[in-house]
């Protein structure tokens, strides 16, 4: 319990997670903690480890379904200045894990550096995007990574080179660590070209995905058999409702929170989607969102 006394950052016991997830769903976290910086994080990790309190990092809360009943864990929000530093060296961008992808995109445009435009419209932090190897339009963030600075759960920092990280579709193995920052390799381009690219991707997203109501992006990973959304759509499940949750009419791999959805509504729809796709296509869908319970 000493860590609570010594910590410089804010600790909020029982903070409702629905305030911090893009789904706007989730009960109280045992502890919701914003470490003040890297040394504070180190101290915190050691304390949580010795008290055997599980640790979860929330990023921008955009790929998470948190249980209505809340979770017995310390949820960390890394938004102190140490986690939001940014610098450029030639074509390399060094950025803290707590920065939003969209902020990084704006900075890259100003700098005349291209390569990240496919990430336009993804509402995540750099750290979150790296952990799940976020991607769109045939590319993923792994393709940009030069190295990643991490801290293990004992509070020891180290740098992982690109080849030491096992990136694959929506996976990185980086969940063994807390990501502190990353170095991405970009390429020089004209600002107008980069801006046009961003607008092209934003429009593609607007045309194919729901952007209005609260959601957590794609619910399932794409199986070998192609787009999970297409399979769910072919099962006729678009528009299906449970409680306050509904399968999007625009993209069947999205579930929308109509305002008062609970995690059990979303889990119910997920079960229905999995079961129906399994029956019709003999394909097992695997969640892309992280389920915290
Ligand atoms: N389709 C349908 N019905 C639907 C949805 C899609 O028929 O309800 C068809 C489309 O018409 C298209 C094909 O399925 O022919 C593929 O659709 P889309 O281009 O929307 O891509 P996706 O495979 O469904 C993936 C990613 C998205 C990413 C898009 C765009 C996954 C699970 N999904 O979706 O990522 O934005 O490509 O590149 O990998 C996310 O990770 O949260 C996410 C939404």
Boltz pocket constraint, residues with backbone or C-beta under 6 A from the ligand:
constraints:
  - pocket:
      binder: B
      contacts: [[A, 135], [A, 136], [A, 137], [A, 138], [A, 208], [A, 216], [A, 217], [A, 218], [A, 219], [A, 220], [A, 221], [A, 222], [A, 226], [A, 227], [A, 228], [A, 229], [A, 230], [A, 233], [A, 249], [A, 250], [A, 251], [A, 252], [A, 253], [A, 288]]
      max_distance: 6.0
